[in-house]
Amino acid sequence: MSTRPFDLLRRRAAIYARRKRAERLRARAMNRPFGGTAGARLLLITQPERIPQSQIFPFHHYADDLRRLYGAELREANLWDVLSGAGSGAEAPRGATIVAFQTPFDIADADLDRLFARIAADHPGARVACLDWFAPTDLRNAARMDGRVDVYVKKHLLRDRSAYGKPTRGDTNLTDYFNRRYGIDEPEQCFAIPPGFLDKLLLGPSFATAPLIMPPLLGARPAAGPRPIDLHARFAVGGTPWYQGMRGEAEAALARVPDLRMVREGAVPLPRFMAEMEQSKICFSPFGYGEVCWRDYEAVAGGAVLLKPDMSHIETAPDIFVPWETYVPLRWDLEDFEDTARRLAGDATLRDRIAGQAHAVLKDWLASDAFARTMAPLFG
């Protein structure tokens, strides 16, 4: 596949502009005291990395909706400054009525205790929420945070809530399935769910609200014209034993359709990746360390049909995992990969309908005040 240099330059410029806008919005809210007149004062204590910030960007993008609906004034502080005490100067926001915080995946008990102590000292009486940006659907912090948070926001949840609190081989539902499938003897884990904790769960959006993904989803649907790539399948294979097995099966599935034109090995910069996606009929998106991947939304943004292991056990919002309506499901063992991929590659009408509906679902949600309304429990 060839990509014109001017097209790549245009894409790089657009991505740069989106990234700079996100940085400006964040900087505008960072380390400034509250104005004192807002009825609701929301402080976000966040991590600066790409995945955590994809969960934070919509608070800034929809700040006007939050102000209109809840009278909310928004500020942000860096988690590491809060933990170190560097964010305790005169410019630090204090007196928030709502504090929503992120933590590292493996935050130590001592750091978590110090964070809650700072929140209590700087924002007495505030409503407290955890913004869980992690990939897995598990609730590994439920017992540690029970009684200390009022709301727990997840980017996606197990549809069957009764599955929480049950033992798994490894940490997650995915490790459990694939460890058992491949006979990997990983120790069992069980994350306790205190009574009433599930009532605190709030389903927030996933990668659709990331600063580099939201703008193209809000724009016009990509043209349905010539798409010379039948199957887009760039994904990594290395990782933990269960992950290598799962991704190895996904790679092996590609060998069953050697006649389909595809792009696969190697990572490429995002401008080229999206140029490829806009020339692809189908995007194959195997699971990662969690079910939902960046690639799922990049496929929709690029107008490719999302082909993915069955997601019926997952609840996410907005929901682009409606079988044969907004994505195409596969068996977890991928035994139906060849038949399904060939069916999609040969049916332009079907592809156009599914890709169009997926894009419409995301665009309609993102163009509304749905995010702000979803966050209503933060404000009590």
Secondary structure by P-SEA (a helix, b strand, c coil): ccccaaaaaaaaaaaaaaaaaaaaaaaaaccccccccccbbbbbbccccaaaaaacaaaaaaaaaaaaaccbbbbbbbaaaaaacccccccccccccbbbbcccccccaaaaaaaaaaaaaaccccbbbbbcccccccccccccccccccbbbbccccccccccccccccccaaaaaaaaaaccccbbbbbbbcccccccbbbbbcccccccccccccccccccccccccbbbbbbccccaaaaaaaaaaaaaaaacccccccccccccaaaaaaaaaaccbbbbccccccccaaaaaaaaabbbbbbccccccccccccccccccbbbbcccccaaaaaaaaaaacaaaaaaaaaaaaaaaaaaaacaaaaaaaccccc
